[in-house]
Amino acid sequence: METKNIIFTLTGPSGSGKTTLANIFKEKYGEQLVSYTSRPQRPDEFDGVDYYFVTKEQALELKKESVEFTEYNNNYYGYLNSEFVEKTDTAPVIAVVDINGFKEFNKHYEIVPIFLLPSLDKIKNNMLSRNDTRENIDKRISLYNKEIEGVKSVYNINKNSILFNIEDTDTLEDLSNAFSMLITDILSKKKVGEL
């Protein structure tokens, strides 16, 4: 389906910096699609900004009104059709999705997928800095190799795919600058019809 503006998807392992990069995008370039989730709200998150927080029962009801729906870590996530239509009409958008979400978006829309490839140490440090529990960190780290392999397995599905490497030594400023340069380049190519 054709949309007026570019749709970026951001995919990577838990703790890879997806939310941070999506916030940079939102501050400088356009809108972030906000998904709903049945996972508990973290202390630094806001309903309607970071996610729409719902119960598992509500999430299952919303499934039929969703562009994309997935289960991850015993919680449901999805994007409502209404959120998608409203935001893609006015500006470039970015959506944080897992591998299944990427596949669904790719099936229905022309997208520019960005796949994050962080080191395991970078992920551990990110999760520690956001005060994840040791149990949650261990659980998500155990999924790391599977998630990285998942990224590598779908990377070639879309001709616009971009791999975004994140090094242990990258600071927030480094990531912000590199990500901003990438997005600026893509948006300028879109304006001249090269994308």
N, C-alpha and C positions, 0 to 999 in steps of 0.2 A: 504494500500500500504506500502510495506517495504522500509525503507530508511537506509542509511549507519550509520547515527548518531541519537542520542536521540533528540526528539522534545519535548521541554517543552512548555506548554501554561501557561500564567499568567492571571488570571481573578479576578476581584474585583471591588468594587464600585469606582466611580470617586473620585479622591483624596486619594486613598488608598495606593499609593506608587508604582504602577505598573512600571512606567517609571524609578524610582530610582532603583528598584530591577533589572529591565531589563538591566540597565546600569552597575550594579555590575556584572551581568552575563557576559555581553559583555567584560568587562575589564579582567575577570579572566578565563572564561571557553569556550567561543565560539562566535557565531554570534547571532545578533538579527535580526529577520525578520522585515523589515521595511514596514509598510503598507502605503497605500495612503489614504488621507482624503480630504474632501471638506471643512473642518472647517478652520477658519482663523488661520494663523500661529501666535504663541505667540512670543514675542520679544526674548526669550531665546532659540528658536527652530531653527533648520537648516534643509533646504530642502535636502532630501536624507539621512539624519542621523536620525532625529526624525520621520519624515513622508516624503512621497512624497506629496507635496501640489498641489492639482488640483482643478479645478472648479467642480461644481455639474454635469455639462454636460460631462466633461471628465471622471468623476467617473462612470457615467452611461455607457459610452463607454467601460471603462476598466472592467466592471462587467463580460463580457463574457470571459475575459482572467484571471479570478481570482479563486483562491482556495476557498476564503471566501469573502463574501460581506455582509455588514449590514448597517442599518441606525440607528443612535443614536443621539438624541438631534438635530434633523433636519439636520444632516450631514451624508455623506456617508463615509464608511471605507471599505477597502478590502486589500487582499494580492494577488499580481500577481503570477501566476504559475511560471514565469521565476525567480522571486526573491526566491521562495521556492526551486526550483530545484537547482539553483546555490549554495545557502548557505547550504542546508542540505547535499550536496555532500562532503563538506570539514570539517565540525565541528559540535558539538552539537549546537542546535539553540533554541532560545526562542522567542515566539510570544505573544504579549499582545493582548488578545481577550476578547470580551464580552461573555455572555452565549451562544448566537447564534453561535459565532465564535468557541467556544469550541465544540459545537455539530457538526459543520461542520468538524473541524479538527479530532475529535474523530471518525466520520463516515468513513473517508478516510485514516487515518494514525494511527500508534501506537504512542501514546503520553503519556507524564507524566504531567497531569494537576495539577497546583498549584493554589489553591483558597485562596485569601486573605480575612481575616475577621478582619477588623479594627473597632475600636469604632467610634461612630458618632463624638465625640469630636476630635479624631485624624484626621478624614477627614476634619472637619472644619478648624483645625489648618493648615493642609497641603495646603488647598486651599487658605487660607489667606496668607500663606508664599509665594505662587507663584503669589500673587496679582490678583487673580480672582475677578471679579466684584461681588458686593453684590447680584445682580440679578442672576448671574450664580451660586453662592454658594447656594442661597436659592432654586433654581431650582434643583440642583443636590442633595441637602440634602433631598428634598422631594421624591427623587427616592431611597434613602438609603435603607429603609426597603424592598422595592420591589427587589432591587439588592441582598441584603443579602438572602432573601427568594429564589431568583433565584439560587444562589450558592448552597444553601442547597438542592434544588430540583434536581440538576444534579450531585451532589457530588458522588453518588453511581453508576453512569453510567459506570465509568471507574475504574477498579481494582487498578490502580496506583495512584488514586487521593490523594492529600495531602492538608490538611487544614493548613494554615499558619496564626496564630493569631497575631495581632498587638495590643499591649497595648498602652494606653495613655502615659505612662511613657517611652516607648521605644525611645531611641535616634537613630539617623542615624547609629551610630556605633553598637548599639545593633542589629538593623535590618540587617546590613551588615554582622555581625558575624554569626547570626542565619541562614541567607539565604545562606551564603557561606558554612557553615557546612552541611546544607541540600543538596545542589547541589553536594558537594564533596562526600557525602555519596551515593547519587543516582548514580553518575558516577562510583564510585568504585564498586558498586553492578552490574552495567551493564557490567563492565570488567570481572567480575567473573561469569556472567550468572545468577545472582539471580533476575534480573528484568524481 
